[in-house]
Amino acid sequence: MFPLSTTSSPTGRSQLGFTLIEMVVTMVIVGILGVGITNFIGRSVQGYSDTAERQQLATIAWIVSEKVTRELRGALPNSISLSSGNTCIGIIPIAAGSDYLSVPIATASNTFEVVPFSNYDNADVSGERAAIYPNTLTNLYSLSNPGMISDLVDNLSAGTTTGAITVNLDSTHRFITDSPTKRVYMVQNPITYCFESGGFLYRYSGYGFQQALPSNGFTRTVVGSNLSNGLFAYTAGTLSRSGVITLSFNVVGDNTGGNATSHPIAQEVQIRNVP
């Protein structure tokens, strides 16, 4: 507290009160304290907001990377297809894999025997097909007969060989050639991931066996938002290493004032290269 000043009135009596200088000094000090407190609170709130935004961006990056990586890792060998601008990638997902005892190569048939699949629901095979030795992208999406991918699987039943399973197809099929390792894959319909304008990553499905994404007749779901500069790259496998898909994008914050936070993400996914 400032001491009260003693002044004299025209009548000669003393009066107690603040001088103008004391009031101005008090107002200046209070103003300085107010500005300091305001800046402290503002910076604290801004720091909390920045932390929350970084956590949100990290969550978006993790969800997008994890979702896409899990599906790309299960791609059928040699089924990776990139768009012209590398903003889209298409694959044929694997549902299960095993070894076969024999498959129709010389003549067409609608049955063949395989070793039982592990971690696979034998009762639900709707929409799935058998793939044998997919050693090239050529004709992989055309479903030719003879071809590397069969017609739809109707059901699985007990095989005539002890412990084996018979794969029953909807129609007769002839595969192009044997797999050197007698490997068979159960595959699903192709899917495509696309980075598009507006900062979205979409997942397309339900368009059937087409290498190029059609203009309609598909199901589209949002995988992530607030994304920019999204690209895919693919390095084919060799005899000494697996194939690698590189997923890169930026996660951008909601700040529209020109200072939006941006985090670059680059994820590598190893792909099977043993058809």
C-alpha positions in Angstrom: 0.0 0.0 0.0 1.1 3.5 -0.8 1.2 5.9 2.2 -1.6 8.4 2.3 -0.4 12.0 1.5 -1.2 14.9 3.7 -2.2 18.0 2.0 -3.5 21.4 3.2 -6.8 22.9 2.3 -7.4 26.6 1.8 -8.9 26.7 5.3 -5.6 25.4 6.7 -6.9 22.0 7.7 -4.9 18.8 6.7 -6.6 16.2 4.3 -5.6 12.6 3.6 -5.6 11.2 -0.1 -3.7 10.0 -3.1 -1.8 12.4 -5.3 -2.2 12.2 -9.1 1.3 10.9 -9.5 0.7 8.1 -7.0 -2.5 7.1 -8.9 -0.7 7.0 -12.2 2.1 4.9 -10.8 -0.4 2.5 -9.3 -2.3 2.2 -12.6 1.0 1.6 -14.5 2.1 -1.2 -12.1 -1.3 -2.8 -12.2 -1.3 -2.7 -16.0 2.2 -4.3 -16.1 1.0 -7.1 -13.8 -2.1 -7.6 -15.9 -0.1 -7.9 -19.1 2.3 -10.3 -17.5 -0.5 -12.5 -16.2 -2.3 -12.4 -19.5 0.8 -13.4 -21.5 1.5 -16.2 -19.0 -2.0 -17.6 -19.3 -2.1 -17.2 -23.1 1.2 -19.0 -23.5 0.1 -21.8 -21.2 -3.1 -22.2 -23.2 -1.2 -22.1 -26.5 1.3 -24.6 -25.2 -1.5 -27.0 -24.2 -3.2 -26.5 -27.6 0.0 -27.2 -29.5 0.6 -30.3 -27.5 -2.9 -31.5 -28.1 -2.5 -30.8 -31.8 0.8 -32.7 -32.0 -0.8 -35.7 -30.3 -3.7 -35.6 -32.7 -1.4 -35.5 -35.7 0.6 -38.4 -34.2 -2.6 -40.4 -33.8 -3.6 -39.8 -37.4 -0.2 -40.8 -38.7 -0.2 -44.0 -36.6 -3.7 -45.0 -37.6 -3.0 -44.4 -41.3 0.4 -46.1 -41.3 -0.9 -49.1 -39.3 -4.1 -49.6 -41.3 -2.4 -49.4 -44.7 0.7 -51.4 -43.6 -1.3 -54.3 -42.4 -3.2 -54.8 -45.7 -0.2 -54.1 -47.9 1.9 -56.7 -46.0 -0.7 -59.3 -47.0 -0.5 -58.6 -50.8 -0.3 -61.4 -53.2 3.2 -61.5 -54.7 3.5 -59.5 -57.9 0.0 -58.0 -57.5 1.1 -54.5 -56.7 -0.2 -51.9 -59.2 0.6 -48.2 -59.0 -1.3 -45.4 -60.7 0.5 -43.1 -63.1 1.1 -40.4 -60.5 1.9 -42.9 -57.7 -1.0 -41.5 -55.6 -2.8 -44.8 -55.8 -1.8 -48.4 -55.1 -3.8 -51.6 -55.8 -3.2 -55.1 -54.4 -4.8 -58.5 -54.3 -5.2 -59.4 -50.6 -4.3 -62.9 -49.4 -6.8 -64.6 -47.1 -4.8 -67.7 -46.4 -1.9 -69.8 -47.8 -0.9 -73.5 -47.8 0.6 -76.2 -50.1 -1.2 -78.2 -52.7 -1.0 -81.9 -53.4 -2.1 -81.5 -57.1 -3.7 -78.9 -59.2 -5.3 -79.0 -62.7 -2.5 -78.0 -65.1 -2.9 -80.2 -68.2 -6.7 -80.4 -68.1 -9.3 -78.2 -66.5 -11.0 -79.3 -63.3 -13.2 -77.8 -60.6 -11.5 -79.6 -57.7 -7.9 -80.0 -56.3 -6.4 -81.1 -53.0 -4.4 -79.0 -50.5 -2.8 -79.3 -47.1 -5.2 -77.9 -44.5 -5.0 -74.1 -44.0 -4.0 -72.7 -40.7 -5.8 -69.7 -39.1 -8.5 -69.8 -41.7 -12.3 -70.1 -41.5 -12.9 -73.0 -43.9 -16.7 -72.4 -43.7 -16.6 -68.8 -45.1 -14.9 -68.8 -48.5 -17.5 -66.6 -50.3 -15.9 -64.3 -52.8 -12.4 -65.9 -52.6 -10.3 -67.6 -55.3 -7.3 -69.8 -55.5 -4.0 -68.4 -56.9 -1.1 -70.6 -58.1 2.3 -69.2 -59.0 1.6 -65.5 -59.5 5.0 -64.8 -60.9 4.1 -61.7 -63.0 1.6 -58.9 -63.0 0.6 -59.8 -66.6 -2.9 -61.3 -66.8 -3.1 -61.5 -63.0 -6.2 -59.2 -62.9 -7.8 -60.6 -66.1 -9.0 -63.9 -64.6 -8.2 -65.8 -67.9 -8.6 -69.5 -68.2 -6.0 -70.9 -68.2 -4.7 -68.4 -65.7 -2.9 -67.9 -62.4 -6.2 -67.1 -60.4 -9.2 -69.5 -60.5 -12.9 -68.9 -60.6 -14.7 -68.4 -57.3 -14.2 -71.1 -54.6 -17.6 -72.8 -53.8 -16.5 -74.6 -50.6 -13.9 -76.7 -48.9 -14.5 -80.3 -48.1 -12.6 -83.3 -46.7 -10.1 -84.6 -49.3 -9.7 -88.2 -50.6 -6.1 -88.1 -49.3 -5.9 -88.6 -45.5 -5.7 -85.3 -43.8 -6.1 -83.2 -47.0 -8.8 -80.7 -48.0 -10.5 -80.5 -51.3 -11.0 -77.0 -52.8 -14.2 -77.0 -54.9 -14.5 -74.3 -57.5 -17.7 -72.9 -59.0 -16.5 -73.9 -62.5 -13.6 -75.8 -64.1 -10.3 -74.1 -64.3 -6.8 -74.8 -65.5 -3.8 -73.1 -64.0 -0.9 -72.0 -66.3 1.9 -73.8 -64.5 2.9 -75.5 -61.3 4.5 -73.6 -58.4 8.0 -74.8 -57.7 7.2 -74.9 -54.0 3.6 -76.2 -54.5 2.3 -73.0 -52.9 -1.4 -72.1 -53.1 -3.0 -68.8 -52.0 -6.6 -68.1 -51.2 -7.1 -64.5 -52.4 -9.9 -61.9 -52.1 -11.1 -59.2 -54.5 -8.6 -56.4 -55.2 -8.5 -53.2 -53.1 -6.9 -49.8 -53.8 -5.6 -47.0 -51.6 -5.6 -43.4 -53.0 -4.4 -40.1 -51.8 -6.8 -37.5 -53.1 -7.5 -33.8 -53.0 -8.9 -32.4 -49.8 -6.3 -34.2 -47.7 -8.0 -37.6 -47.7 -6.7 -41.2 -48.0 -9.4 -43.4 -49.4 -9.7 -47.2 -49.5 -11.6 -48.6 -52.5 -13.1 -52.1 -52.7 -15.9 -54.0 -54.3 -15.0 -53.2 -57.9 -14.0 -56.7 -58.9 -10.8 -57.9 -60.7 -9.8 -54.8 -62.6 -6.2 -53.4 -62.5 -7.4 -49.8 -63.1 -9.8 -48.3 -60.6 -13.2 -47.9 -62.3 -15.1 -44.6 -62.3 -18.0 -46.1 -60.5 -19.2 -49.4 -59.0 -17.1 -49.5 -55.8 -17.2 -48.9 -52.1 -15.1 -46.0 -50.8 -14.1 -45.5 -47.1 -12.0 -42.8 -45.5 -8.8 -44.1 -43.9 -7.3 -40.7 -42.9 -7.7 -36.9 -43.3 -5.5 -33.8 -42.9 -2.9 -35.4 -45.3 -0.8 -33.9 -48.0 1.8 -34.9 -50.5 0.8 -38.6 -50.3 2.7 -41.0 -52.6 3.4 -44.7 -52.9 6.6 -46.3 -54.3 7.3 -49.9 -55.0 10.7 -51.7 -55.4 10.2 -55.2 -56.7 11.8 -58.1 -54.8 14.9 -60.0 -55.9 16.4 -63.4 -55.1 18.2 -61.8 -52.1 15.5 -59.5 -50.6 11.7 -59.0 -50.4 9.8 -56.4 -52.3 9.3 -53.0 -50.5 6.4 -50.6 -50.7 7.2 -47.1 -49.4 4.3 -45.0 -48.1 5.0 -41.3 -47.6 2.8 -38.4 -46.6 2.5 -35.3 -44.5 0.1 -34.9 -41.6 -1.1 -31.2 -41.4 -2.6 -29.5 -38.4 -5.9 -27.5 -38.5 -4.2 -24.0 -38.1 -5.2 -22.0 -41.2 -3.2 -18.9 -40.3 -0.1 -20.0 -42.3 1.6 -21.6 -39.3 0.0 -25.0 -39.5 2.1 -27.9 -38.0 3.2 -30.5 -40.5 4.8 -33.9 -39.8 6.4 -35.9 -42.6 5.8 -39.6 -42.4 7.7 -42.4 -44.4 6.8 -46.0 -43.8 8.4 -49.1 -45.6 6.4 -52.3 -45.9 8.0 -55.6 -46.9 6.1 -57.6 -49.4 6.2 -61.4 -50.1 8.2 -62.1 -53.2 7.8 -65.9 -53.2 5.0 -66.8 -55.6 
